[in-house]
Amino acid sequence: MAEPAIELVGIDKRFGPVHANKDINLVVEDGTIHGIVGENGAGKSTLMSILYGFYHADKGEIKVAGKPVTIHTPNDAIAAGIGMVHQHFMLVENFTVLENVILGVEGGRLLKGGEDRARAQLKKLAEDYDLDVDPDALIEDLPVGLQQRVEILKALTRGAETLILDEPTGVLTPAEADHLFRILGQLKAQGKTIILITHKLREIMAITDRVSVMRRGEMVATLQTARTDPEEIAELMVGRRVLLEVDKGPAKPGAERLRVEGLTVVDEWGVARVDNVSFSVRDGEIVGIAGVSGNGQSELMEALSGIRKAKSGRIVLNGETIDPVHEADPAKMRQRGMGHVPEDRHHLGLVLPFEESENIILGYHRRDAYGKGFNLDPDLVRADARRMNEKFDVRPANEKLKTANFSGGNQQKIVLAREMDGEPAMLLVGQPTRGVDIGAIEFIHKQLIALRDRGKAVLLVSVELDEIRSLADRVLVMFAGRIVGEVPPETDEGDIGLLMAGVTQKEAAE
């Protein structure tokens, strides 16, 4: 039998009091696709960072093709035949594909020889693995699917035999994700080994040969994918049974709560990020906006919440007309009954050095329940924080803890608690489960459905198409700043994917 491509033996890593990896053993067979899953903080990213040389283990051994290796830096990993494609691409946007591929391995003072060799390599890789990308194209002009191919090409041109991919489909349309899976299948057929980190269990089931499950820094199981199912994997990840399907009844839409008419938002360069968008949301329904990240969803939510001024258009909330050009103000929108869970909780949703109790009332701190005038009563604030911690299952339930010390999932629960506890008539939710583990996802989905069932209106933006289809009662699709279609959530994923790629319903029919 061939030696394993990668073997990790007794890997242990601490960051101060945090025991991130606890005596981890992992065997990745040569020429396979091996999935690694786990909740936030389970230790999977730390483990892969050790394998790729970002961190060094406190103890343990790494073997590549049966031979012990020492990996202190990414250069050591590359020399050992290990490449990594990061969730956030490491590309220079105003460089060409070719320049990015040779960056760091230019081949001496005269670049011509290195460029010629890289160009020949790219041509061969395109033929072998269906990784065709114009070597002279600027990265900034390429869609994200092609940018990801460039990252894979960078690793392969450096001789990678084992390729680590971290959440590779988070920015892809369904069609782009399918194409990526075909590429990974071809890499596997040519003898390459793939390690896939993902929270999407459907992807694990579709493409991996084996899957390893981590929980709280420990490796709890490695299974043959064909002999398991998503329910078993989820239970191993969380330590209890998890409801993977969203349990909801039919919507009972009521009166119109929000109407948007001809909304246009431009950026600082005068480019229209939201282009003449119109739609409405009614009480008792969730309207989902699907689309690949960067197609105007963020700017739309910021304009509706008052964070960003629009260029033109009209917003009608609770029957009151609001001028988004001159009256954009988050405090006023909040007073009119609009809650907002922003996409970026760190930059727009939380002040990380603040105590949790301070964050959980942020924006609502002038309420009489917290004190009189400008004076906040810390005891009242902390008592209400304890109540919301219990209601929204925030862990640890420590209202005095700095918000930076909570996990991503619990930081998200803090934002949700703040924005949902007051029962807003209209709730804007951006990427509600981004970076959130499967147990917290289940909880957040239940909270959103319960809010809808209490007759509230919800506008949901998510790049997770499964999430949109599970939660939404109507789905709007955005592409290049425009709404290009409205479909029911049961619409075929491929048809929604075409709209996300800019192919209109009429064009698809033709």
URUR-V232035 format. One line per field, one symbol per residue. phi: phi as a letter, one per 30 degrees, with the letter a starting at -180 (. if undefined). psi: psi as a letter, one per 30 degrees, with the letter a starting at -180 (. if undefined). burial: b if it has 24 or more other C-alpha atoms within 12 Angstrom, else e. A space follows every 50 residues. Layout:
phi = ???
psi = ???
burial = ???
//
This chain:
phi = .ddedbbcbhdbbcciddcdbchdcbbcddibccdbbldeidjddddddd dcjdbcddajbcbchicdbcbcbeddddddiccbcddcecbcdccdeddd dcejbdjjdddeddddddddddddddddbhcdbddcddedccdddddded dddedddcidcccccchdcdccdedddddeddddddddddjdcccccacc dddeddbdcbbcccbhicdcabbdedcbbedddddddciadbddcdcbcd dbdcddcbbcbhdbbcddcidddbbhcbabbceibcccccldejcjdddd dddddjdbdddajbbcbhicdbdddccdaeddddddjccbcddcddcccb cedddeddddcejcdddedckcidcdceddddddddddeddchdbddbdc ddddcddeddddddddeddcddhddbccbchdbdicddddeedddddddd deddidcbcccadddeddddcdcbbcccbhicdclbbdddeeedddeddd cjdddddddd
psi = kklkekkkjhkkkkjbfkiekjhkkkkjkkgljjkklllkgfgeeeefee efgelkkellkkkkhfkklkjfleeeeefggklkjlejkikjeglleeee efjfhfhaejfeeeeeeeeeeeeeeeeeghhkkjfgkkeffkleeeeeee eeeeeefggkfkkkkjifgfgkleeeeeeeeeeeeeeefgglkkjjklgj feeeeeflelkkkkkhfljfkklkefgaleeeeeeeefglkkjfkkjkak likblkekkkjhkkklafggkjekjhkkllklkgljkkjllkkggfeeee eeeefgekklelakkjkhfkkkjfefgjjeeeeefggjljjlejfefffl jeflleeeefgkfgfgkffgakbfjkjeeeeeeeeeeeeeeghkklijff kkffglleeeeeeeeeeeffegikekkkjkifgkgkleeeeeeeeeeeee eefgglkkjkkkfjeeeeeeekfkkkkkkhfljflkllfgkkeeeeeeef ggjleeeee.
burial = eeebbbbbbebbbeeeeebbbbbbbbbbbbbbbbbbbbbbbbbbbbbbbb bbbebbbeebbbbbbeeebbbeebbbbbbbbbbbbbbebebeeeebbbbb bbbebeeeeeeeeebeebbebbeebbeebbbbbbbeebbeeebbbbbbbb bbbbbbbbebbbbbbbbbbbbbbbbbbebbbebbbbbbeeebbbbbbbbb bebbbbbbbbbbbbbbbbbbbbbbbeebebebbbbbbbeeebebebeeee bebeebbbbbbbbbbbeeeeebbbbbbbbbbbbbbbbbbbbbbbbbbbbb bbbbbbbbbbbbbbbbbbeeebbbeebbbbeebbebbbbbbbbbbbebbb bbeebbbbbbbbbbbeeeebeeeeeeeeeebbbbbbbbbeebbbbebbbb bbbeebbbbbbbbbbbbbbbbbbbbbbbbbbbbbbbbbbbbbbbbbbbbb bbbbbbbbbbbbbbbbbbbbbbbbbbbbbbbbbbbbbbbebebebbbbbb bbbbeeeeee
//
